Structure formats: C-alpha cells, structure tokens
Amino acid sequence: MAVLEAYEPIERRWHKRLTGLDVAVDEIPRIAPKDPDSVQWPPEVVADGPIALARLIPAGVDVRGDPTRARIVLFRKPIERRAKDSVDLTDLLHEILVAQVATYLGVEPAVIDPAIGED
C-alpha cells in the first residue's frame, strides 16, 4: 500500500507517459553491483551503497518470445531497513520512485518532482 500511495501523485501527473510502465515489489534484490570494490551501479538501479533499493527493467521480450512491459521493481526489505519510521518510509519511497520514473522517461528527477532539487 505504501508504494501505491507514493506512486499515485507521480502517476496522476505523468499518466500519459507512464501507460507502459508497471510497478512491482520484491522482497530482496537479486542483483549485485558490476564492480563490488567501487560499488558502481547502472543508471537503472537506485541503491544505498552496495544494496539495491529498486531497479528499472526496460520493456523487452521474455524467454518465450512474448513482449514484456517496462517495470520498476522496489526491494521491500532493504527499503524498510533504511526507513526510520513510516514518514521516512513514505519519503524514501517517493524519492526512489521519482528517480526511477525520471530514468524511464529520460529526464532529471527535478522534472518529475521540482521539490527534489530544492534544499
């Protein structure tokens, strides 16, 4: 529910450009950094150091040859461990989703949510 609540304002604003995007939750990441020594992740991964928090999987074709939709996968356990409380969880989910949607659309996160760039 927390993911849906965090995604709703983004989806409402960007609905026309997000019709081909799904959002899913998995328990833990099954991916590792390309280089564990320098902990470098590709742009489609949002991470906290060596731990992936979410991943954007582009649309493609599955092993049976069927088309797949683009999908943001959030990793529940690492995200919950980083959140101090429910308010922090809501903020963290929002930041992750903004970053992932920005990557999907090929724009800066501040385009998705102008408040992200404010300090």
Secondary structure, 3 states (H helix, E strand, C coil): CHHHHHHHHHHHHHHHHCCCEEEEEECCCCCCCCECCCCECCCCEEEECCEEEEEEECCEECCCCCEECEEEEEEHHHHHHHCCCHHHHHHHHHHHHHHHHHHHHCCCHHHHCHHHHCC
